[in-house]
Amino acid sequence: MKDLSRVLPLIEGGFRSIHILVIGDVMLDRYVWGSVDRISPEAPVPVLRSVHTTRVPGGAANVCMNVVGLGARATQAGFWGNDLEQHELGELLSNGGVDTSGMTVSSHPTISKTRVMARQQQLLRMDVEDLGARPHCEHEALLERALHLVSKADAVILSDYAKGTLSPALCQGVIEAARGRGIPVLVDPKEKGFGKYAGATTICPNLYELSLATGIDRTNLDELITAGQRLVRAARIDFLTVTMSEKGILLLFLDSSVHSPARAREVFDVSGAGDTVIATMAVCLASGLDAESAVNLSNLAAGIVVGKTGTAPISRNELVAELTISTTMTSPEKVLDTEQLLVRIAEWRATGHRIVFTNGCFDILHVGHITLLEQCRKYGDKLIVAINSDASVQSLKGPTRPVVGESERARVLAALASTDAVTIFREQTPLNLIRRIRPDVLVKGGDYTTTTVVGAEDVISWGGRVEIVATVPGYSTSNTIARMTTPA
């Protein structure tokens, strides 16, 4: 990914300072899970044997959950009723870390959708909502609250599910206030026309929604793109963000376009993918990333959530794990200090990765080192290589060593596809580092035994294991140096 060295620190720490205001149609999504073994004798319908029920925030509330999942702060604004569903949704949002101070109690019920699921397939959906117009006073109350919250936000998302929350007056009032402060406004549209969203930073339709807005058939992509670029001028926006399902995401500017292709993966459910895209875009733009970097990261995030069943937000840990696949990273991005390493490890562990640790001087890399690292990789998912500092090598090997400095040794090791992270320790042994990392597998090469490997006792104490890899005969740094210094 472009500019990964800047993106990773943002995800791992910088996003926590970002505050996103999400305004839109909130709802409660219920999933009734079970199995179907027979057809009812009363009517030709399947009989579901219910096993359990799950509840998650839906609609604009799912956008907020994605924002929080990325490590940023989120405030929710919209309508909900004075009912059981409001209590359930409020509890879910509060437990998820979402500020609900922007919510307004309406005379309408809280919107809810109940999906009946069997073998990961949806059998039925039941919706509860009032399609009538809300009283003018409720819209006025929401607008007043939203304008107050805009003054505290770093970006605003208007999440429109066509349920009546986002009136033209609310959209225009919020857009004007946000642009007056110089913060981005992102819109997920549901209206046939984009007039009420005019002046936003970006509008994020899918191909079907863009087709409705332009009158161009979505199968005619070239004409649709041209019409979309005309919309950029007509709607007075900076750019369009067009989601195209398996084709990825397209940024349309007045005179140019940028395509971010989707990464191939198995798709289980596209529910909420658009919410993930707009949440990730908002957090990235609020952090100062350019639109292209933001859309590439959003595309990656959407690819993760479509691999889940049901409405499920992205998590920062999942995104970092995807970004830190060793073959996609440059060597500087894999050289970490201890604190950076601990954050990276926590994120890897949160996604179920098994951590392998090995250490050594690695002075003048040779085939013995490469063999060791390749063997290490077989014992887990992420390999951490800790190397002795120059001073530590000198105390162990003598005043003429190391031949290669610590920074160069770290860069060379990080360039290998087998390594996921490289760090430098300055003590005589890596014992303190091992105790902080708590690897699942500790690997050492050479004529060691489990009792002589530094840190082995600690690793075993927390349920890990120790592996000894045999050295490759004839290969060592000392032998390499001797051959270099021996006259021909």
C-alpha positions as CSV (number, residue, x, y, z in Angstrom):
1,M,0.0,0.0,0.0
2,K,1.2,3.5,-0.8
3,D,2.8,5.4,2.2
4,L,2.4,2.4,4.5
5,S,5.1,3.8,6.8
6,R,2.8,6.8,7.5
7,V,-0.5,4.8,7.6
8,L,0.6,2.2,10.2
9,P,1.5,4.6,13.0
10,L,-1.8,6.4,12.4
11,I,-3.8,3.2,12.8
12,E,-1.8,2.0,15.8
13,G,-2.0,5.2,17.7
14,G,-2.9,8.4,15.8
15,F,-6.6,7.6,15.2
16,R,-7.4,7.7,18.9
17,S,-7.2,11.5,18.7
18,I,-9.8,11.7,15.9
19,H,-13.5,12.4,16.7
20,I,-16.1,11.6,14.1
21,L,-19.7,12.7,14.3
22,V,-22.1,10.3,12.6
23,I,-25.6,11.6,11.8
24,G,-28.3,9.3,10.3
25,D,-30.8,6.5,10.5
26,V,-29.9,4.3,13.4
27,M,-31.4,0.9,13.9
28,L,-31.2,-2.3,15.8
29,D,-30.2,-5.5,13.9
30,R,-31.3,-8.8,15.5
31,Y,-30.2,-12.2,14.2
32,V,-32.2,-15.3,15.2
33,W,-29.9,-18.3,14.6
34,G,-31.0,-21.9,14.4
35,S,-31.4,-24.9,12.2
36,V,-34.1,-26.2,9.9
37,D,-34.8,-30.0,9.8
38,R,-38.4,-30.1,8.6
39,I,-41.3,-28.4,6.9
40,S,-44.3,-27.3,9.0
41,P,-47.4,-29.5,8.8
42,E,-49.5,-26.3,9.1
43,A,-48.1,-24.6,6.0
44,P,-45.3,-25.2,3.4
45,V,-42.7,-23.2,5.4
46,P,-39.5,-24.3,7.1
47,V,-39.6,-24.8,10.9
48,L,-36.6,-23.1,12.6
49,R,-35.3,-24.6,15.8
50,S,-34.0,-21.4,17.4
51,V,-30.6,-21.8,19.1
52,H,-29.7,-18.2,20.1
53,T,-30.3,-14.5,19.2
54,T,-27.7,-11.8,18.7
55,R,-28.1,-8.0,18.6
56,V,-25.9,-5.5,16.9
57,P,-26.1,-1.8,16.0
58,G,-27.3,-1.3,12.5
59,G,-27.6,1.5,9.9
60,A,-25.8,4.7,11.0
61,A,-25.1,3.0,14.3
62,N,-23.0,0.4,12.5
63,V,-21.0,3.3,11.0
64,C,-20.2,4.5,14.5
65,M,-19.1,1.0,15.6
66,N,-16.7,0.9,12.6
67,V,-15.3,4.3,13.6
68,V,-14.7,3.1,17.2
69,G,-13.3,-0.3,15.9
70,L,-10.6,1.7,14.1
71,G,-9.6,3.3,17.3
72,A,-11.2,6.7,16.8
73,R,-13.9,8.4,18.9
74,A,-17.5,8.5,17.6
75,T,-20.6,10.4,18.6
76,Q,-24.0,9.2,17.3
77,A,-26.8,11.6,16.3
78,G,-30.2,10.6,15.1
79,F,-33.7,9.4,16.2
80,W,-34.8,6.5,18.4
81,G,-38.0,5.7,20.2
82,N,-38.8,5.4,23.8
83,D,-39.0,1.6,23.8
84,L,-37.2,-1.7,24.5
85,E,-35.3,-1.5,21.3
86,Q,-33.9,1.9,22.2
87,H,-32.7,0.5,25.5
88,E,-31.0,-2.5,23.8
89,L,-29.4,-0.3,21.1
90,G,-28.3,2.3,23.6
91,E,-26.6,-0.4,25.7
92,L,-24.8,-1.9,22.7
93,L,-23.5,1.5,21.6
94,S,-22.4,2.5,25.1
95,N,-20.7,-0.8,25.6
96,G,-19.0,-0.3,22.2
97,G,-17.6,3.1,23.3
98,V,-20.0,5.3,21.2
99,D,-21.1,8.6,22.7
100,T,-24.9,8.8,22.2
101,S,-25.4,12.4,23.3
102,G,-26.5,13.3,19.8
103,M,-29.6,11.0,19.9
104,T,-33.1,12.5,20.1
105,V,-36.1,10.6,21.4
106,S,-38.8,10.5,18.7
107,S,-42.5,9.7,18.7
108,H,-41.7,6.9,16.2
109,P,-40.4,3.5,17.4
110,T,-36.8,2.7,17.2
111,I,-36.2,1.1,13.8
112,S,-35.3,-2.6,14.1
113,K,-34.6,-5.5,11.6
114,T,-34.8,-9.1,12.7
115,R,-33.2,-11.6,10.4
116,V,-33.9,-15.4,10.8
117,M,-30.8,-17.4,9.9
118,A,-30.1,-21.1,9.3
119,R,-26.8,-22.5,8.1
120,Q,-25.5,-19.0,7.5
121,Q,-28.4,-18.3,5.1
122,Q,-31.1,-15.7,5.7
123,L,-34.6,-17.2,5.6
124,L,-36.7,-14.1,6.6
125,R,-36.4,-10.5,7.6
126,M,-38.9,-8.6,9.8
127,D,-38.8,-4.8,10.0
128,V,-40.3,-2.5,12.6
129,E,-40.5,1.1,11.6
130,D,-43.0,4.0,11.2
131,L,-42.9,5.3,7.6
132,G,-44.9,8.5,8.5
133,A,-43.3,11.9,8.7
134,R,-41.9,13.0,12.1
135,P,-43.1,16.2,13.7
136,H,-41.2,19.4,12.7
137,C,-40.2,20.0,16.3
138,E,-38.3,16.7,16.4
139,H,-36.3,17.7,13.3
140,E,-35.6,21.1,14.8
141,A,-34.3,19.5,18.1
142,L,-32.0,17.1,16.1
143,L,-30.6,19.9,14.0
144,E,-29.8,22.1,17.0
145,R,-28.1,19.2,18.7
146,A,-26.2,18.2,15.5
147,L,-24.9,21.8,14.9
148,H,-23.6,21.9,18.5
149,L,-21.7,18.6,18.0
150,V,-20.2,19.7,14.7
151,S,-18.1,22.2,16.6
152,K,-16.3,19.3,18.4
153,A,-15.8,16.9,15.5
154,D,-12.9,16.3,13.2
155,A,-15.2,15.0,10.4
156,V,-18.9,14.4,9.9
157,I,-20.6,11.4,8.3
158,L,-24.2,11.7,7.0
159,S,-25.4,8.1,6.9
160,D,-28.7,8.1,4.9
161,Y,-30.8,4.9,4.9
162,A,-33.9,6.8,3.6
163,K,-35.7,6.5,6.9
164,G,-36.4,10.2,7.3
165,T,-33.6,11.4,9.7
166,L,-31.6,13.4,7.1
167,S,-33.9,16.1,6.0
168,P,-32.6,18.7,3.4
169,A,-32.5,21.3,6.2
170,L,-30.4,19.1,8.4
171,C,-28.0,18.1,5.6
172,Q,-27.4,21.6,4.4
173,G,-27.1,23.0,7.9
174,V,-24.5,20.5,9.0
175,I,-22.6,20.7,5.7
176,E,-22.4,24.4,5.9
177,A,-21.2,24.3,9.5
178,A,-18.6,21.6,8.9
179,R,-17.2,23.2,5.8
180,G,-17.0,26.5,7.6
181,R,-14.7,24.8,10.1
182,G,-12.7,23.2,7.4
183,I,-13.5,19.6,8.3
184,P,-14.6,16.9,5.8
185,V,-18.2,15.8,5.4
186,L,-18.8,12.4,3.9
187,V,-22.2,11.2,2.7
188,D,-23.6,7.7,2.2
189,P,-26.6,8.5,0.0
190,K,-30.0,6.9,-0.5
191,E,-31.8,9.7,-2.4
192,K,-32.3,9.4,-6.1
193,G,-30.8,12.9,-6.5
194,F,-27.8,14.3,-4.6
195,G,-29.1,17.9,-4.2
196,K,-29.6,17.8,-0.5
197,Y,-25.9,16.7,-0.1
198,A,-24.5,19.6,-2.2
199,G,-21.3,21.0,-0.8
200,A,-20.1,17.9,1.0
201,T,-16.5,16.7,0.7
202,T,-17.5,13.4,-0.9
203,I,-20.6,11.4,-1.6
204,C,-20.2,7.6,-1.5
205,P,-22.7,5.9,-3.7
206,N,-22.6,2.3,-5.0
207,L,-23.0,1.7,-8.8
208,Y,-26.8,1.3,-8.5
209,E,-27.2,4.6,-6.5
210,L,-24.9,6.4,-9.0
211,S,-27.0,5.0,-11.8
212,L,-30.2,6.3,-10.2
213,A,-28.6,9.7,-9.7
214,T,-27.3,10.1,-13.2
215,G,-29.9,8.2,-15.3
216,I,-27.1,6.1,-16.8
217,D,-27.4,2.3,-16.8
218,R,-24.8,0.8,-14.4
219,T,-23.6,-1.7,-17.0
220,N,-22.4,1.2,-19.1
221,L,-19.4,2.0,-16.9
222,D,-17.6,4.5,-19.2
223,E,-20.7,6.7,-19.6
224,L,-21.5,6.3,-15.9
225,I,-18.0,7.6,-14.9
226,T,-18.3,10.6,-17.2
227,A,-21.7,11.4,-15.7
228,G,-20.3,10.9,-12.2
229,Q,-17.6,13.5,-13.0
230,R,-20.2,15.9,-14.1
231,L,-22.0,15.3,-10.8
232,V,-18.8,16.4,-8.9
233,R,-19.2,19.8,-10.4
234,A,-23.0,19.9,-10.1
235,A,-23.0,18.9,-6.4
236,R,-20.1,21.1,-5.6
237,I,-18.2,18.3,-3.9
238,D,-14.4,17.5,-4.0
239,F,-14.8,14.0,-5.4
240,L,-17.2,11.0,-5.7
241,T,-16.3,7.7,-3.9
242,V,-18.0,4.9,-5.9
243,T,-18.1,1.4,-4.4
244,M,-18.3,-1.2,-7.1
245,S,-18.5,-4.5,-5.1
246,E,-16.0,-7.0,-6.4
247,K,-14.5,-4.4,-8.7
248,G,-13.3,-2.3,-5.8
249,I,-13.7,1.5,-5.3
250,L,-13.4,4.3,-7.8
251,L,-12.6,7.9,-6.9
252,L,-14.0,10.4,-9.4
253,F,-12.6,13.9,-9.6
254,L,-13.5,16.6,-12.0
255,D,-10.8,15.7,-14.6
256,S,-9.4,12.4,-13.3
257,S,-10.2,9.1,-11.6
258,V,-8.4,6.7,-9.3
259,H,-9.3,3.0,-9.2
260,S,-8.6,0.9,-6.1
261,P,-9.2,-2.8,-7.0
262,A,-10.7,-5.2,-4.5
263,R,-8.4,-7.9,-3.1
264,A,-9.8,-11.3,-4.0
265,R,-11.3,-13.2,-1.0
266,E,-14.3,-15.4,-0.1
267,V,-17.4,-13.3,0.5
268,F,-19.9,-14.4,3.1
269,D,-22.0,-11.3,3.6
270,V,-21.9,-7.8,2.1
271,S,-24.1,-6.3,4.9
272,G,-22.4,-3.2,6.3
273,A,-19.5,-3.1,3.8
274,G,-20.6,0.4,2.8
275,D,-20.6,1.5,6.4
276,T,-17.1,0.2,6.8
277,V,-15.9,2.1,3.7
278,I,-17.3,5.5,4.8
279,A,-16.1,5.1,8.4
280,T,-12.6,4.3,7.3
281,M,-12.6,7.1,4.7
282,A,-13.7,9.6,7.3
283,V,-11.1,8.6,9.9
284,C,-8.4,8.7,7.2
285,L,-9.3,12.1,5.8
286,A,-9.7,13.6,9.3
287,S,-6.1,12.3,10.0
288,G,-4.8,14.2,7.0
289,L,-4.3,11.3,4.6
290,D,-4.9,12.0,0.9
291,A,-8.0,10.6,-0.8
292,E,-6.1,7.9,-2.6
293,S,-4.5,6.5,0.5
294,A,-7.8,6.7,2.3
295,V,-9.7,4.8,-0.4
296,N,-7.0,2.1,-0.5
297,L,-7.3,1.5,3.2
298,S,-11.1,1.6,3.0
299,N,-11.1,-1.0,0.3
300,L,-8.9,-3.2,2.5
301,A,-11.2,-2.8,5.4
302,A,-14.3,-3.6,3.4
303,G,-12.6,-6.7,2.1
304,I,-12.2,-7.9,5.7
305,V,-15.9,-7.4,6.8
306,V,-17.4,-9.1,3.7
307,G,-15.7,-12.3,5.0
308,K,-17.9,-12.2,8.1
309,T,-21.5,-13.2,8.5
310,G,-24.0,-10.5,9.4
311,T,-23.4,-6.8,10.2
312,A,-20.0,-6.7,11.7
313,P,-17.7,-3.7,12.0
314,I,-14.0,-3.6,11.2
315,S,-11.4,-3.6,14.0
316,R,-8.1,-1.9,14.0
317,N,-6.4,-5.2,14.8
318,E,-7.7,-6.9,11.7
319,L,-6.6,-4.0,9.5
320,V,-3.1,-3.9,11.0
321,A,-2.8,-7.7,10.6
322,E,-3.8,-7.4,6.9
323,L,-1.4,-4.5,6.3
324,T,1.5,-6.2,8.0
325,I,1.7,-9.3,5.9
326,S,5.5,-9.5,5.6
327,T,5.6,-9.7,1.8
328,T,3.8,-6.4,1.4
329,M,6.0,-4.4,3.7
330,T,9.3,-2.7,3.1
331,S,12.2,-3.4,5.5
332,P,12.0,0.0,7.4
333,E,8.4,-0.7,8.2
334,K,9.3,-4.0,10.0
335,V,12.1,-2.5,12.1
336,L,10.5,-1.6,15.4
337,D,11.5,-0.4,18.9
338,T,10.2,-2.4,21.9
339,E,7.0,-0.3,22.4
340,Q,6.1,-0.3,18.7
341,L,6.7,-4.1,18.7
342,L,4.4,-4.7,21.7
343,V,1.6,-2.8,20.0
344,R,2.1,-4.8,16.8
345,I,2.1,-8.1,18.7
346,A,-1.1,-7.2,20.6
347,E,-2.8,-6.6,17.2
348,W,-1.5,-9.8,15.8
349,R,-2.7,-11.8,18.8
350,A,-6.1,-10.2,18.6
351,T,-6.6,-11.8,15.2
352,G,-5.4,-15.2,16.5
353,H,-1.8,-15.2,15.2
354,R,0.8,-17.4,16.8
355,I,4.0,-15.5,17.7
356,V,7.5,-17.0,17.1
357,F,10.7,-15.5,18.6
358,T,14.3,-16.0,17.8
359,N,17.4,-14.0,18.5
360,G,21.1,-13.7,17.7
361,C,23.8,-11.4,16.4
362,F,23.2,-12.1,12.7
363,D,26.5,-10.5,11.7
364,I,27.2,-11.1,8.0
365,L,24.0,-13.0,7.0
366,H,24.7,-16.4,5.6
367,V,22.8,-19.6,4.5
368,G,22.8,-20.9,8.1
369,H,20.9,-17.8,9.2
370,I,18.4,-18.1,6.3
371,T,17.8,-21.8,7.1
372,L,17.1,-20.9,10.8
373,L,14.6,-18.2,9.9
374,E,12.8,-20.4,7.4
375,Q,12.5,-23.1,10.0
376,C,11.3,-20.6,12.6
377,R,8.5,-19.5,10.2
378,K,7.1,-23.0,10.2
379,Y,6.3,-22.9,13.9
380,G,3.8,-20.0,13.8
381,D,2.2,-17.1,12.0
382,K,4.4,-14.1,12.8
383,L,8.2,-14.3,13.3
384,I,10.0,-11.7,15.5
385,V,13.8,-11.6,15.2
386,A,15.7,-9.8,18.0
387,I,19.3,-8.9,17.3
388,N,22.1,-7.8,19.7
389,S,23.1,-4.2,19.6
390,D,26.6,-3.3,18.4
391,A,27.8,-2.9,22.0
392,S,26.3,-6.2,23.0
393,V,27.9,-8.0,20.0
394,Q,31.3,-6.5,20.9
395,S,31.1,-7.7,24.5
396,L,30.3,-11.2,23.3
397,K,32.5,-11.5,20.2
398,G,35.4,-9.2,20.8
399,P,36.5,-5.7,19.7
400,T,36.5,-6.5,15.9
401,R,32.9,-7.3,15.8
402,P,30.3,-6.7,14.6
403,V,31.4,-6.4,11.0
404,V,28.0,-5.0,10.0
405,G,26.3,-2.3,12.2
406,E,23.0,-2.9,14.1
407,S,20.9,-0.7,11.8
408,E,22.2,-2.4,8.7
409,R,21.8,-5.8,10.2
410,A,18.2,-5.0,11.1
411,R,17.3,-3.7,7.7
412,V,18.8,-6.7,5.9
413,L,16.8,-9.1,8.2
414,A,13.7,-7.1,7.7
415,A,14.0,-7.4,4.0
416,L,13.4,-11.1,4.2
417,A,9.9,-12.5,3.5
418,S,10.3,-14.9,6.4
419,T,10.5,-12.1,9.0
420,D,7.5,-10.0,10.2
421,A,9.4,-7.7,12.7
422,V,13.0,-7.0,13.7
423,T,14.0,-5.3,17.0
424,I,17.4,-4.5,18.6
425,F,18.1,-5.4,22.3
426,R,21.0,-3.8,24.2
427,E,21.4,-6.2,27.1
428,Q,23.7,-9.2,27.1
429,T,20.7,-11.5,26.7
430,P,17.1,-11.1,25.4
431,L,15.5,-12.3,28.6
432,N,13.7,-9.1,29.5
433,L,12.5,-8.7,26.0
434,I,11.2,-12.3,25.9
435,R,9.3,-11.7,29.2
436,R,7.6,-8.6,27.7
437,I,6.8,-10.2,24.4
438,R,5.7,-13.6,25.8
439,P,6.1,-15.5,22.5
440,D,4.2,-18.7,21.9
441,V,7.3,-20.4,20.4
442,L,11.0,-19.6,21.2
443,V,13.4,-20.9,18.6
444,K,17.2,-21.2,18.9
445,G,19.7,-22.6,16.5
446,G,22.8,-24.5,17.4
447,D,23.9,-27.0,20.0
448,Y,21.5,-25.8,22.7
449,T,19.1,-27.8,24.9
450,T,15.9,-26.6,26.4
451,T,17.6,-26.0,29.7
452,T,20.4,-23.8,28.2
453,V,18.3,-21.5,26.0
454,V,17.8,-18.1,27.6
455,G,14.1,-17.5,28.4
456,A,13.1,-21.2,27.9
457,E,11.9,-21.6,31.4
458,D,9.7,-18.5,31.2
459,V,8.2,-19.5,27.8
460,I,7.3,-22.9,29.1
461,S,5.7,-21.4,32.2
462,W,3.1,-19.5,30.2
463,G,2.2,-22.5,28.0
464,G,4.7,-21.8,25.2
465,R,7.2,-24.2,23.8
466,V,10.9,-24.2,22.8
467,E,12.3,-25.5,19.5
468,I,16.0,-26.2,18.7
469,V,17.0,-26.0,15.0
470,A,20.2,-27.7,14.0
471,T,22.8,-25.5,12.4
472,V,23.9,-25.9,8.8
473,P,27.4,-27.5,8.9
474,G,30.3,-25.3,7.7
475,Y,28.4,-22.0,7.9
476,S,29.1,-19.4,10.5
477,T,30.0,-15.7,10.6
478,S,33.4,-16.6,12.1
479,N,34.1,-19.0,9.2
480,T,33.0,-16.3,6.7
481,I,35.4,-13.8,8.2
482,A,38.2,-16.3,8.2
483,R,37.8,-17.1,4.6
484,M,37.7,-13.3,3.8
485,T,41.0,-12.7,5.6
486,T,42.9,-15.8,4.5
487,P,45.2,-15.1,1.6
488,A,44.3,-16.9,-1.6
